[in-house]
Each structure stands twice: as C-alpha cells, then as structure tokens.
Amino acid sequence: GAVGSRVCVALAGLGMDVAATSRSCDRPSTQTLRVNRATARIDVRPAARLKELVESCRLLVLCTPLTEATRGLVDADLLHRLPDGCVVCNVARGPVVDERALYGELAAGRLVYAS
C-alpha cells in the first residue's frame, strides 16, 4: 500500500536492504518503488512467506490494514522467529500484534525496542 511503499523507500534511502511482503505477490520478485522523486529496489515476497522472511530481519515495520486475516498476524510464533536484537515498529492497527507475546519477547531481552 501507500504507507508501506513510503516506509520502504525511506528505509532504502537510509542504506538499508529492504524486503516486503504483499498479498498480491505470488512469487519472490524485485520491484522498483517510486515515491515522489525517490526510488528504491525492494525484494517482494508473497505474504504467506512472512514467517520465513522475519528470520533475517533487524527491523520489522508493520504497515498492514486491520482485517480478520491480519488480526493477531504477529503472534508468539512469528515474534520468536525474529533474531535477537530486532526492533518492531507497528504502524498498523494495534490488534495486528499479540501484545502479550510482544511484551514477553521484550521482557526476555530478545527484542531491543517496540513501538
């Protein structure tokens, strides 16, 4: 979506390698996103591969609408797959994340920060 595209382009502009998931993606690809005059090459994966993708991320930014399909999307299993020291930034609606599971990972010191 528009928010996710802006976040991807901004993070790529800071020198980060950016990967994203998309419900409309059926196989991994590289896409060029354009926001105003800025562009970025982004690795895009099918949404069904989110749990695999998070295993190598240092920053997880959630930009998904709240639907029945995304409610609780970021559950204890997904959070446990994040590498130690990861940061979670939820710009989606709160219920996308299981907050108790998130607190547990923060309290255990596995995650550095969450917002």
N, C-alpha and C positions, 0 to 999 in steps of 0.2 A: 504494500500500500504506500501511500504518500509519506506517512510518518517514517515507516521502515526504510524507504528509499533515501530520505533525507539523513537519517541516522547512519546508514551505510556509507553514503558519500562523505559525510563529515568525518567518520572514523577512518575511512580510507585516506582522506586528506591529512590526517594526523600520522600517517605512515603505518597504520595497522593493516594486517591481512584480514579481510572481511569475508565471512561466509554467511549465507542466509538460507532460510527455508521458505518455500512457497507452496500454497495449496494447489496452484495451477501448474506446478512443475512436475513432470512425470519421470525425468531422469536428470542426473547432475549436468550442469552446464555452466559456462561463464557468460555473464551478461554485462553490458555497459549501461550503467545508470547515469542519467543526466538530471541534475537539479540546478536550475538557472544556468550559470556558465560552468559549473563544476561537473566533472565526470569521474566515474570510478569503475574499475573492473571488479566484479563481485562473483564469487563462486556461489551458485544457487543449487540447492538440493531439494528433493521432494520433502514435504512436511513430515511424511512418515519416517524419515531418517533423522529426525531431531535428536533422539537419544544417542545415536551414533555420533552426530556432529558435536554435541556438547562435550564429549570426552576429551577434546583437544582445545577447548576454548579457554581463554583467560578472562574474558568479559562476555557475559551473557546479557544482551539487551532484548527485552520482550516488547514487541510492538504489534500485538495481535488484538483483534476485537474480542470482546467477551461474548461467546456463544456457548451453547450447550456442549459443543465439541471442544472448546478451549477452556472451559471451567475446570480447574484442577489439572491443567495440562502439565504444569511444572510441579510434579509430585515428589515424594520422597525418593523414588527410584531415579528419576531424572536428576535431582539435586545430588544424589550420591555419586552419579557418574561424572559430575564436574570435577576437574582437577583441584587439588589442594591449592589454596591461594586465589581462587577465582572470585570475581566480583559479579554480582547480579544486580541489574538495573531494570526494574519493572515500570515501563511507561504505558503498559497495558492496564486494564482494569484489575483491581486487587485480586478478585477470585480466580484469576488465571494461575496464581501461585498458591500452593498449600503453605500457608504462613507458619503453621506449627512445624512442618518439616524444614522450612527455611530457617526458622529460629534454632532448631536442633543443629543444623549444619553450622550456623554462626556460633552457637554456644560451644560446639565441639572444636572451634577454631579452624575448621576446614575452609570456610569461606571468609574472605577478608572483610567484605562490606556488601551490604544490600540496601537498596532504596526502592 
